[in-house]
Amino acid sequence: MDSLVKEQPCDDECPVKKTAAIIEGKWTTLVIRELLPGKKRYSQIQRALTGISPKVLTSRLRMLEQKGLLTRTVYATVPPTTEYELTELGENLREVLNAMAEFGKNL
């Protein structure tokens, strides 16, 4: 068994549990996936994720910002422009999403 995944109870300090708490929930991993190539505006993310409601998208973006996985930059334009970009911590999820993509190819 991999050294990072141990045969022990998964308590609050379990790394897998901590990661799952962030990426669980519909749309969260897809929002992260959309930001992997680089900065995107809110409208670009929403267009890319067919079916996501504005309320859910806003909720996911706020949560990811609070967890330190992305930054939000608001530009003083009319109307205001908001861009989102993954932080270094958020970029670390690239390998996780790549592993999920590889797994999904086999389904």
C-alpha positions, 0 to 999 in steps of 0.5 A, a space after each residue: 500500500 502507498 506510504 501516504 495511504 495508511 491502514 488506520 482510522 481516518 480521523 480529522 488529521 487524515 490527509 485524504 479526509 482533509 482533501 475530500 472535504 475540499 473537493 467533495 460536492 458537485 462542481 468543485 473539482 470542475 471549477 478547479 479544472 477550469 482554472 488549471 490553464 490560468 486566470 479566468 473571469 466569472 463568466 468564462 467559468 460559468 459558460 464552461 460549466 454547462 448547468 451550474 447555477 450562478 448561486 452554486 458557482 459563487 458558493 464554490 468560488 468563495 469556498 475555494 478562496 477561503 481555503 486559500 486555493 484561489 485568488 479573486 481580483 476585482 478590477 474597477 471597470 464598468 461593469 466590474 470585472 472579476 478574475 479568478 486564479 489558482 494559488 500555489 496550493 490550488 495548483 497542487 491539485 493538478 496531480 489529483 485531477 490528472 489522476 481522476 482523469 486517468 481513472 475516468 478513462 478506464 470507466 
